[in-house]
Amino acid sequence: MKKVAIGIGLVLLAFFVIKSCGKSPEEQAENTVKDFISAIKDKEGEDAVKLLYPPFRDALAQNVKLPVEITELKPSELLACILSSMGNNIEKVKYLDAKNIDDKHVEVLVKVIDKNGIEKLFSFILIKDEKKWKIASISPVK
């Protein structure tokens, strides 16, 4: 019985390894953006912050200007709170396109529709950091 359970476990492990290896860079990067937006919508700002490329995360955190007396949070914790609150206004998200820029960069275009019906188009630039894709830039597209 143990041999059967171990065999099934190995087969499942092999399946998931092969499945994760089979995804293209564009699919992997798009999944990172989906996880980021889901984390924001679910008010899980800390999870969203983990998907940001560290230099981009630090730059965003520095742009949050609050007096020290107001908060004792670390800049990344404050950024997580802000990202969590942004999810309240998201009504619908459409993933339009993902394309390679080069070996380490992918652009993902996303349309976000807010609760007022206003559509906004965003470009997410992702960078391959070790083995994971991280968001290195988010900018509106006109």
Buried (B, 14 or more C-beta within 10 A) or exposed (E): EEEEEEEEEEEEEEEEEEEEEEEEBBEBBBBBBBBBBBBBBEBBBBBBBBBBBEEBBBEBBEEBEEEEEEEEEEBBBBBBBBBBEBBEBBEEBEBEEBEEEEEEBBBBBBBBBEEEEEEEBBBBBBBBEEEEBBBBBBEEEE
